[in-house]
Amino acid sequence: MQSIEVNQNEAGQRLDKLLGKYFNLAGKGFLYKMMRKKNITLNGRKCDGSERLKEGDEIRLFLADETIEKFSQVKVQKVQEKALDILYEDGHVLLVNKPAGMLSQKAKDTDESLVEYVTSYLLSSGQLTREQLRSFRPSVCNRLDRNTSGLVAAGKSLAGLQALSKVLKDRSLHKYYLCAVRGRVQEKQQIRGILTKAGRTNQVSVELGTGGTGTGKDGRKAGAEICTEYEPLYYEDGYTLLKVKLITGKTHQIRAHLAAAGYPIAGDYKYGDPGANAEVKKKYKVCSQMLHSFQMVFPAMPEPLSGLSGKQFTAPVPGEFGRMFAGLDWEAAAEAATGKGKTAAGKKDSAKTREGQTAAGKKGSGKTREGQTATGKKGSGKTREGQTAAGKKGSAKTRKGQTG
């Protein structure tokens, strides 16, 4: 006989759903038969699977060990060791600075993504066990494109996942991005459009303006209404640094919407200008779209995430931004982007960066502590104190992991 004590990540769901996770190789018919025969009981009583579980409930399995082993399997994908740039961590949430080139979630079984690296980190630090993976798996809550860098929120617990998903869905969690676009943007604007997915090509098209989501020529739904807000922070050598706020959040929205408005993102090989992309690659060593998930501002959060209420977090800006906007005073830009300053003033030669260096920080200041990996030590992912948008420690003395 074996028993399962329901934990906080398992509470609230139906018994049959939890049993399906534990016995992932068994059919539902087998599980219902075992409950009818009292081979599976809940709190010492006969059950039918419809019961809603509470933390501390006891599920008893009067089954042979061989049967349990036969019908249950825990898969943990082995991944290459990767450094996780953890900007904030508590018992329920991780905020990670994802580098360009890393998947947020895998598209096929053989992929390695941020989800696998987070899982590996939690297992190696003792915060998660293989047994717990039977019924709960940590995951990211906001997905970034592979070649978009910046802040990604991940839930370490069911409560964390649910709370993050709620504020993302109701749009009370505000997300801001930095991007470099071709052309000169003169003023702050809010633009609208209709976004349509192009099917198998993994591309979208955007028609500027407003309108209903009627039916297209092929009989499919014409698209979804989108809204994007952007504000120019600085202009140099044919490119504008924009701060972008997503009002809606659709696939490739920022990239496609800005391109449709006449301001393609530098380095974007799907929606950008091929000639301009070749130019910035040669001149600034830009190999992917200049789009960075820069800031998250949390609303009032319920327990157990109340400690995040009203806080804002920023991710260090990649070095490519410093190379493209070498004349920018990045201290002023950080203040402007986080709402502390009014403008991003140019200051010739004040913020030149070396290759691999964050825009305003010392070399390596935007990385995790030396030796911290996805299989790192417990507690290695604490927030940085006083970190600004450009990653310069000490320039904004605030509480742990918070700016502004």
N, C-alpha and C positions, 0 to 999 in steps of 0.2 A: 504493500500500500504506500502510495505517495500522496502528499498534500500540497496544495498551492494556497498561499495566503495572499489575498488581493491587496495590491499596493495602490498608491495614489495615482499612478499612471494607468491602472486597470479599472479603477472605480468609475461608476457611471454608465458602463456599457452592459449589454445583455450577456448573460452567462454563455449562451451558445456562440456568440461572437468571439468571446475570449477563448473558449475551447477550440474554436476553429483556428485561432492563432497558435495555440499550443500544439494542437494536432494538425499541423498544416498539410500532412500527407494523407489524412483520413477523410473519408466522405462524411457529409452531414448525417446520412442515414446511420452510420456506425455510431456517431456521437449520441444521437437521439435514442438509439437502441440501448446504449450503455446507461443512459439516464433512466430509461424505463425499467431496466433491470437492477437499478440502484448500484451499478458498478461505478457510477459517478454521482456524488451527493454534494449538496450545498449546506454547510453548517449542520451536518449530521442528518439532514432530511432529504427525502426524495425531491427531485427537481425536474423541470421540463425544458429548461433552456431560456425561458422568457424572463426569468428573474433579473432585476436590475441590481448590479453588484455595488457593494459599499466597501470602503477600505477596511481591511481586517477580516472580511468574510473568508471562510475556509472551504476550499473545494477539495474533496477527498477522491482519490483515484484508486479504486480497487481493481487494479489491472496489473498484469505481469510486467516486470521491467522490460522484457523483450518486446512486449506489445507497445509500451510507451515509446521505446526507442525506435520501433519500426515506423510509427505514425508521426513522429516529430523530428524536425530537423532545423537547426539554427545555422543559417549561412552568414558568414562574416567574410566579406571580400578583403583579401590581402592587398594593400596598396603600397606604393612607393612612399618612402619617408618624405613628408612635405612640411615646411615651416608654416605654421598658422600665425598670421598677424592678428592676434586677439586684442581688440580695443576695449572690450568690456566683458565681464563674466560674473554671473551669480549662479545660484542653484537651479535656475530655470531657463536662463537666456545666455546666448553667446552673440556678440557682435564682432564680426570678422571683416578685415580688410582684404577682399578677394583680389588677387592679381589678375591682370589681363592674361588670357590664355587658359584659364581654369574654368571648367564647367561648374555651374551651380548645382545642377542635378544631372545624372547620367542619362543619355538618350538610349543607350543599349547596354546590355549586361556587362560587356567587357570594359566599359568606360570607367574612368576614375573621376570623381567629382568632389566638390566641397563637402557634400553629405558624407561620403566615405571617409574623408580626412577628419571631419568632426567626430564621427563614430569611433575611428581609430584613436583619436586623442582622448576621448572619454573612457574608452576601454583601458588604455594604457595608464591613465591617471587614477584608475580605480573608482571613477564616478559612475561607471556603467559595467554591468556584467553580461556575459554571453547569455546567461539564463534570462535576464531581463529583456534581451532582444527578441525573445519569443513573442512578447505581447506589446512591446513599444520600441520604436526606432526614432532617434532624433532626426530632425530634418530642417531644411532652410524654409523660411516663410516668404521671402521676396527673392525672385530669381533675376539674376543679371545675365545678359548675353555673355558668351564665352570670352569675347574680347573687350568687354566693358569691365573696368576695375571698380573697386570701392566697397562700401558698406553692405554687408548681407547679415540679416538677423536670422539666427537659428534657435529653435526650441530644444532645450535639453530634457524637458519634462512635458507631459501632456498639458499641464496647466500653462506652461510657457508657450507651447505651440498654439493652444486655443486663444490665449490672450493676444498674442502677436497677430494671429490670423484675423481676429475681430477688428483690431484697430487698422489693419491694412485694408480690410474689406469696406469698412465705413469711412475710410480716408481721413481719419482723425490723426493718424501718424503721418507727419509731413516729411516727404523725401525730396531732397535737393541734389542736383547734379551740376558738375562743371563740365563744359565742353568747349572745344576750339572749332569755330566755324569759319568757312571761307566767306569773305565779304565784310563790310562794315555795318554793324547793327547800331542804330542811333539811339533807340529808346526802348524802354520796357514795354512789352506787349503780351497780350493773351490771345492766342490764335485757336481756332476751332477747325474741325475737319471731319471727314468720313474715312475711316480706315477699313480697308478690305484685305483679307488674307488671300494670297495667290496659290493656296493649295500646296502641292508637293515641292515647290521651289523654296519654301521657307522664307518667302519675301512677302511684304505687304505693299499696298499702294494707298496713297492718301489724296483725297480731293479736298481742297481748302473750302472753307465755308461751313454753313450749317444746313441741316436737312434731316429728313426722316431716314429710318433704316429700311427702305423699301426693298424691292426685288430687282436684281440686275438682269442683264440680257440673257444670261445662262439659266435664269430661274432661281439662282441662289440668293441668299440674303445679301443685300448690297453692301452692308458694312456696319460698323459701330461708330457712334459719335465720340470724338476725342477732343480733349482740351489740354493745351500746353501753355505754360507761362514762362517767359524768359526775360532776362535783364542783362544788358551789356555791362561788363566790369572793366574791360580794357581792350584796346585795339593796337595791333602792331603788325607791320609788314603784310598787310592784306588779310589778316585774320582777327576775329573778335573772340575774346574769352567771355562766355555766357554762363550765368547762373540760371538753371532751369528748374522749375517746379512742375512735377507731374500732377495735374488735376485728376485725370483719368490715367489708368495704367494698362495699356495694351501692348501687344507684341511689337517690338521695334519702334514704339511710338515716337520717342524723341528723335531718333535717327531719320525716320521717314517723314515726320512732320516738318522738321527743320529743312530737310532737303526739298520738300514740296514748296516751302516758303522762300526758297532761293538761297538758303544758308546751309549747304551740306557740311557735315562734320568732317574735319580733316582726318585722313587715314581710314575712312569708312569705304571699304571695297565693295559693299553691297548697294549703298545708296549715294555714295559720294561721287566726286569728280575724278576720273582716272588720271588726268594730267596733273591736277593739284596733288593727288595722293603720291604720285611719283616724285613730285617736287619736294614735299615735306619729308618723304622717306629719305631722299638724298641729302637734304639740307639739315634736318633735325633728327634723323634716325627714328622716325615715327613708323611703326610697323602694324599698328592696329588703330581702331577708331579712338579719337581723343575725347572719350566720354568716361566720366568718373562719378560714381555714386558717392557724393561728397559729405552729405549731412542727413541725419535723422533727428527730428524733434518729436518727442513723445508727449501725448496728451496725458490727462489724469488716468492712471492705470489702477485696476482693482488688485486686491491681494491675490496671489503672493508677489505681484510685480509692482506694488505701490512705490517701491524705491526708485523706479524709472520715471515717475510722474514729473512732467515738466522739464526733464533733462534733454539736452541736445548733445549729440556725438558727431565728431568729424573724423574723416579718414584722411591721412596724409596724401598729398597730391603727388602723383608719379613724376619722375624727373623729366619726362617728355614735355610737360607743361612749362617747366622752367626753361627748357631749351627753346621752345617756340616763343615764349614771352619773356625774354631775357631782360627787357627794360622795365619790367613791372616790379613795383615795390610789393613784394608778396605779403609783408606784414599788413599793409593797408588792404590788400586784396582779401586776406583772411578775415579782417574785421568787417569789410564790406559784405563778404559772402555770408558771414554769420550774423549779420544785422547789427554789428557794433559800430561800424563806420559808415560813412555816407558814400564814399567813392573809393575806387581802387586807383591810387595815384601812380603814375609812371615815375620811375627813378632810375635813370640810365645807369646800367652796370651794377645796380644795387642788389640784384638777385640772380646773377649768373650761376648756373649749376653745372657740376661735372656729370659725366655720364653715370647713370645709376644712382643719382642723388635726388632726394626729395626737393621740391621746388624752393623751399626756403630753409630747409633744415640741414644739419650736418650730415655727411655721408653715412648712410646706414641708419639714420634716425627714424625712418619710416618702417624699419624691420623689427621683428621680434627679438627678444634677448638671444644672445649667442647660444646656439645649441637647442633652442626650443623648436620642437617638431610636432607633427600631428600625433606622435606617440610620446609627447613631452611629459614633464613632471607635473604633478598636481599643483594647481595654483600658479602656473607659469603664465597664465593669460590674464593677469590683472590689468585694469585700465591704466593708461598713462596719465599722470597728473600734469595739468597745465599744457596739454598738447593743442596746438592750433591747427588750422586747416592745412597748413603747409608743413606740419610735423616738427616745428621747432620747440623743443622742450623748454618750459620756463617762461614763455612769452605771454601766457595767459593763465595766471594762477587761480585755478578754480578747484572745485572738489574733484575727487577721483573720477576720471573718465568723462568729465563734463566741461563744456565750453560755454561761454556767454552767460 
